[in-house]
Amino acid sequence: MKTLDNKRFLLGTNEVQYSELIKTCLNNVPQGGFTPQEMKERMKILDVLETANGTIELEDADAKKMKDCVKQMKWGLLDKNLIEFIDSVEKL
C-alpha cells in the first residue's frame, strides 16, 4: 500500500489538489489511445481519488500505474509547486 498526502496548493492562479492533478494525468490519452485494460486500470485509480480526502491510498500496482501516468504527462506551464507534486509522486 502506498500513501500520498492530498496536498492543496496554488498552480498559477488556481488552487488545486494533488488528486485533481492525478486525474488530469490519468485522463491524458496515451499514444495510440486507451486499451480496454488500460481503461480498467486507470478507472480503478480514479474511483479511489473520488473518495480521497487528506490522503490518497493506493495498492502498489495502482501506485505504479499512477506514477507512470504522471511521468508521461506533458505540462503546459512551469511551476515550482508542480515540480514538488511530481517529485512527491516519484518518491512513492
N, C-alpha and C positions, 0 to 999 in steps of 0.2 A: 504494500500500500504506500502510495506517495501522497504527500500533503503539501499544498501551496497556499500561502496567505492570499486571500482575495482582496488585495490592496486597491485603494481608490486614489487616483492622482489626476493632475491636470495634463492633458495631452493637447497642446496648442491652447485653445481657449475652452475646451470641453473637459468636463470631469468624467472620467471613465474608470471602470473596474477591470482587474485582470480577467475576470470571467468574460467580459464583453470583448476584449481583445482576442481571447482564445476562440470565442465564437466566430469572430471575423476570420481568423486563421483556418478554422475547420471548414468554413463555408467557401474558402478560396478554392477555386476549381483547379485540380491538378492537371498537368499536361496530359492530354488525351481524355480528360473527363473522369467522372466517378464510375467505378465498377460497382455492382451491387454489394460486394463485400466491403469495399471502401465506404460506401454509404452507411452500412450497418455499424461499422467500427466508429465512424465519426458521430452518428446519431446517438450511440451509447454514451459518448462523452458529452454531447450536447444535453442529453437528459440529466446527467449529473450536474451540469452547470446551471440548469434551471432551478435547482434547489440549493445551490451553493450560497452560503451567507458569508461568514467570516473566513472560512477555509474551503478549499477545493480538495476533495479526497478522491483519488483515482487508483484503480488497480494498476499494477506495474505495466502490463501490456497497454492499457489505455493511456497511461502517462507517457509511454514511449511514442505512441501514435500522436499525442498532442505535441510533444517535443518536436517530432518530425515536421508537423504542420507549421509550427511557429518558426522553425528553422528555414523552411522553404518559402515563407511569406516574403513578399516584396512590399516594402513600405513606401508611402508617398511623401514622407516628411522626415526630418532629422529632429530627434528629441532625446534628451538625456534620460527622461523617465521611461521612454520606450526601450532604451538600451538596458535600463535596470530591470524592466519586465522580462526581456529576452534572456538576460543573464540569470534571473531567478528561475525561469523555466528550464534553462540548460542545466542548472545545478541539481534538478530532481533526479 
